Amino acid sequence: MSEHITALNLVLNEVQPKFSSLLRRVSKILKFTKLLY
């Protein structure tokens, strides 16, 4: 079970930066659309 958790942590460490940058991009787009409408 602990091996599974460490693997999950490794995946999260890989995905998190990409996910946070994606979230930032989405929030920028949302702000832009709010300005337009």
The 8 nearest C-alpha neighbors of each residue, nearest first, counted from 0:
[[1, 3, 2, 4, 5, 6, 7, 8],
 [0, 2, 4, 3, 5, 6, 7, 8],
 [3, 1, 5, 4, 0, 6, 7, 8],
 [2, 4, 6, 0, 1, 5, 7, 8],
 [5, 3, 7, 1, 2, 6, 8, 0],
 [6, 4, 8, 2, 7, 3, 9, 1],
 [7, 5, 9, 3, 8, 4, 2, 10],
 [6, 8, 4, 10, 5, 9, 11, 3],
 [7, 9, 5, 11, 6, 10, 12, 4],
 [10, 8, 6, 12, 11, 7, 5, 13],
 [9, 11, 7, 13, 8, 12, 14, 6],
 [10, 12, 8, 14, 13, 9, 15, 7],
 [13, 11, 9, 10, 15, 14, 8, 16],
 [14, 12, 10, 11, 15, 9, 16, 17],
 [13, 15, 11, 17, 12, 16, 18, 10],
 [14, 16, 18, 17, 12, 11, 13, 19],
 [17, 15, 19, 18, 14, 20, 13, 12],
 [18, 16, 20, 15, 14, 19, 21, 13],
 [17, 19, 15, 21, 16, 20, 14, 22],
 [20, 18, 22, 16, 21, 17, 15, 23],
 [21, 19, 23, 17, 22, 18, 16, 24],
 [20, 22, 18, 24, 19, 23, 17, 25],
 [23, 21, 19, 25, 20, 24, 18, 26],
 [22, 24, 20, 26, 21, 25, 19, 27],
 [25, 23, 21, 27, 22, 26, 20, 28],
 [24, 26, 22, 28, 27, 23, 29, 21],
 [25, 27, 29, 23, 28, 24, 22, 30],
 [28, 26, 24, 30, 25, 29, 31, 23],
 [27, 29, 31, 25, 26, 30, 32, 24],
 [30, 28, 26, 32, 31, 27, 25, 33],
 [31, 29, 33, 27, 28, 32, 26, 34],
 [30, 32, 28, 34, 29, 33, 27, 35],
 [33, 31, 35, 29, 34, 30, 28, 36],
 [34, 32, 30, 36, 31, 35, 29, 28],
 [35, 33, 31, 32, 36, 30, 29, 28],
 [34, 36, 32, 33, 31, 30, 29, 28],
 [35, 33, 34, 32, 31, 30, 29, 28]]
